[in-house]
Amino acid sequence: MCDIARMKPSELRKRVGGCKKLAEGIGLRSHSAVLKWSKIPDKHIVAIEEAFGIPREELRPDLYRRPEQGMAA
């Protein structure tokens, strides 16, 4: 079985400008919840994508796949 690398919460926090910005961007009341993540929760993927423009396929490729670029002839 292939283990697909997913973005780590620490990478996400750096990319969006910190815990507080991440929490506020997705409507969480406290940034401390974000600090507890061992992986990016699937229930927040769409909100993160909408708030920060990071594709869901990049956040959790184990759950979402990129659309095919084209078909081989």
CNS distance restraints for C-alpha pairs under 8 A (distance, minus, plus):
assign (resid   4 and name CA) (resid  61 and name CA) 6.54 0.50 0.50
assign (resid   4 and name CA) (resid  62 and name CA) 5.85 0.50 0.50
assign (resid   5 and name CA) (resid  61 and name CA) 7.16 0.50 0.50
assign (resid   5 and name CA) (resid  62 and name CA) 7.64 0.50 0.50
assign (resid   6 and name CA) (resid  58 and name CA) 6.93 0.50 0.50
assign (resid   6 and name CA) (resid  59 and name CA) 5.97 0.50 0.50
assign (resid   6 and name CA) (resid  60 and name CA) 5.14 0.50 0.50
assign (resid   6 and name CA) (resid  61 and name CA) 5.93 0.50 0.50
assign (resid   6 and name CA) (resid  62 and name CA) 6.97 0.50 0.50
assign (resid   7 and name CA) (resid  11 and name CA) 6.45 0.50 0.50
assign (resid   7 and name CA) (resid  12 and name CA) 6.82 0.50 0.50
assign (resid   7 and name CA) (resid  40 and name CA) 7.67 0.50 0.50
assign (resid   7 and name CA) (resid  58 and name CA) 6.76 0.50 0.50
assign (resid   7 and name CA) (resid  59 and name CA) 5.12 0.50 0.50
assign (resid   7 and name CA) (resid  60 and name CA) 6.61 0.50 0.50
assign (resid   8 and name CA) (resid  12 and name CA) 6.41 0.50 0.50
assign (resid   8 and name CA) (resid  38 and name CA) 7.80 0.50 0.50
assign (resid   8 and name CA) (resid  39 and name CA) 6.16 0.50 0.50
assign (resid   8 and name CA) (resid  40 and name CA) 7.02 0.50 0.50
assign (resid   9 and name CA) (resid  13 and name CA) 6.14 0.50 0.50
assign (resid   9 and name CA) (resid  34 and name CA) 7.94 0.50 0.50
assign (resid   9 and name CA) (resid  37 and name CA) 6.51 0.50 0.50
assign (resid   9 and name CA) (resid  38 and name CA) 6.83 0.50 0.50
assign (resid   9 and name CA) (resid  39 and name CA) 5.86 0.50 0.50
assign (resid   9 and name CA) (resid  40 and name CA) 5.77 0.50 0.50
assign (resid  10 and name CA) (resid  14 and name CA) 6.34 0.50 0.50
assign (resid  11 and name CA) (resid  15 and name CA) 6.16 0.50 0.50
assign (resid  12 and name CA) (resid  16 and name CA) 6.27 0.50 0.50
assign (resid  13 and name CA) (resid  17 and name CA) 6.11 0.50 0.50
assign (resid  13 and name CA) (resid  18 and name CA) 4.71 0.50 0.50
assign (resid  13 and name CA) (resid  19 and name CA) 5.65 0.50 0.50
assign (resid  13 and name CA) (resid  22 and name CA) 6.65 0.50 0.50
assign (resid  14 and name CA) (resid  18 and name CA) 5.61 0.50 0.50
assign (resid  16 and name CA) (resid  21 and name CA) 6.79 0.50 0.50
assign (resid  16 and name CA) (resid  22 and name CA) 6.32 0.50 0.50
assign (resid  16 and name CA) (resid  52 and name CA) 6.95 0.50 0.50
assign (resid  17 and name CA) (resid  21 and name CA) 6.11 0.50 0.50
assign (resid  17 and name CA) (resid  22 and name CA) 7.34 0.50 0.50
assign (resid  18 and name CA) (resid  22 and name CA) 6.27 0.50 0.50
assign (resid  19 and name CA) (resid  23 and name CA) 6.02 0.50 0.50
assign (resid  19 and name CA) (resid  31 and name CA) 5.34 0.50 0.50
assign (resid  19 and name CA) (resid  32 and name CA) 7.64 0.50 0.50
assign (resid  19 and name CA) (resid  34 and name CA) 6.27 0.50 0.50
assign (resid  19 and name CA) (resid  35 and name CA) 7.04 0.50 0.50
assign (resid  20 and name CA) (resid  24 and name CA) 6.06 0.50 0.50
assign (resid  20 and name CA) (resid  30 and name CA) 7.64 0.50 0.50
assign (resid  20 and name CA) (resid  31 and name CA) 5.05 0.50 0.50
assign (resid  21 and name CA) (resid  25 and name CA) 5.83 0.50 0.50
assign (resid  22 and name CA) (resid  26 and name CA) 6.43 0.50 0.50
assign (resid  22 and name CA) (resid  31 and name CA) 7.53 0.50 0.50
assign (resid  22 and name CA) (resid  34 and name CA) 7.70 0.50 0.50
assign (resid  22 and name CA) (resid  48 and name CA) 7.88 0.50 0.50
assign (resid  23 and name CA) (resid  27 and name CA) 6.08 0.50 0.50
assign (resid  23 and name CA) (resid  28 and name CA) 4.87 0.50 0.50
assign (resid  23 and name CA) (resid  29 and name CA) 6.95 0.50 0.50
assign (resid  23 and name CA) (resid  30 and name CA) 6.45 0.50 0.50
assign (resid  23 and name CA) (resid  31 and name CA) 5.15 0.50 0.50
assign (resid  23 and name CA) (resid  33 and name CA) 7.98 0.50 0.50
assign (resid  23 and name CA) (resid  34 and name CA) 6.64 0.50 0.50
assign (resid  24 and name CA) (resid  28 and name CA) 5.85 0.50 0.50
assign (resid  24 and name CA) (resid  29 and name CA) 7.17 0.50 0.50
assign (resid  24 and name CA) (resid  31 and name CA) 7.75 0.50 0.50
assign (resid  25 and name CA) (resid  48 and name CA) 7.39 0.50 0.50
assign (resid  25 and name CA) (resid  51 and name CA) 5.74 0.50 0.50
assign (resid  25 and name CA) (resid  52 and name CA) 7.67 0.50 0.50
assign (resid  26 and name CA) (resid  44 and name CA) 7.37 0.50 0.50
assign (resid  26 and name CA) (resid  47 and name CA) 5.53 0.50 0.50
assign (resid  26 and name CA) (resid  48 and name CA) 6.14 0.50 0.50
assign (resid  26 and name CA) (resid  51 and name CA) 6.64 0.50 0.50
assign (resid  28 and name CA) (resid  33 and name CA) 7.90 0.50 0.50
assign (resid  30 and name CA) (resid  34 and name CA) 7.83 0.50 0.50
assign (resid  31 and name CA) (resid  35 and name CA) 6.82 0.50 0.50
assign (resid  32 and name CA) (resid  36 and name CA) 6.70 0.50 0.50
assign (resid  33 and name CA) (resid  37 and name CA) 7.05 0.50 0.50
assign (resid  37 and name CA) (resid  41 and name CA) 7.36 0.50 0.50
assign (resid  40 and name CA) (resid  44 and name CA) 7.39 0.50 0.50
assign (resid  40 and name CA) (resid  45 and name CA) 7.34 0.50 0.50
assign (resid  40 and name CA) (resid  59 and name CA) 7.41 0.50 0.50
assign (resid  40 and name CA) (resid  60 and name CA) 7.53 0.50 0.50
assign (resid  41 and name CA) (resid  45 and name CA) 6.82 0.50 0.50
assign (resid  42 and name CA) (resid  60 and name CA) 7.79 0.50 0.50
assign (resid  44 and name CA) (resid  48 and name CA) 6.14 0.50 0.50
assign (resid  45 and name CA) (resid  49 and name CA) 6.19 0.50 0.50
assign (resid  45 and name CA) (resid  56 and name CA) 6.03 0.50 0.50
assign (resid  45 and name CA) (resid  59 and name CA) 7.13 0.50 0.50
assign (resid  45 and name CA) (resid  60 and name CA) 7.75 0.50 0.50
assign (resid  46 and name CA) (resid  50 and name CA) 6.15 0.50 0.50
assign (resid  46 and name CA) (resid  56 and name CA) 6.68 0.50 0.50
assign (resid  47 and name CA) (resid  51 and name CA) 5.99 0.50 0.50
assign (resid  48 and name CA) (resid  52 and name CA) 5.76 0.50 0.50
assign (resid  48 and name CA) (resid  53 and name CA) 7.29 0.50 0.50
assign (resid  48 and name CA) (resid  54 and name CA) 6.93 0.50 0.50
assign (resid  49 and name CA) (resid  53 and name CA) 4.82 0.50 0.50
assign (resid  49 and name CA) (resid  54 and name CA) 4.80 0.50 0.50
assign (resid  49 and name CA) (resid  55 and name CA) 5.48 0.50 0.50
assign (resid  49 and name CA) (resid  56 and name CA) 5.94 0.50 0.50
assign (resid  50 and name CA) (resid  54 and name CA) 7.70 0.50 0.50
assign (resid  54 and name CA) (resid  58 and name CA) 6.97 0.50 0.50
assign (resid  54 and name CA) (resid  59 and name CA) 7.16 0.50 0.50
assign (resid  55 and name CA) (resid  59 and name CA) 6.55 0.50 0.50
assign (resid  56 and name CA) (resid  60 and name CA) 6.01 0.50 0.50
assign (resid  56 and name CA) (resid  61 and name CA) 7.36 0.50 0.50
assign (resid  56 and name CA) (resid  64 and name CA) 6.48 0.50 0.50
assign (resid  57 and name CA) (resid  61 and name CA) 4.66 0.50 0.50
assign (resid  57 and name CA) (resid  63 and name CA) 7.53 0.50 0.50
assign (resid  57 and name CA) (resid  64 and name CA) 4.89 0.50 0.50
assign (resid  57 and name CA) (resid  65 and name CA) 5.44 0.50 0.50
assign (resid  57 and name CA) (resid  66 and name CA) 5.83 0.50 0.50
assign (resid  60 and name CA) (resid  64 and name CA) 6.20 0.50 0.50
assign (resid  61 and name CA) (resid  65 and name CA) 5.75 0.50 0.50
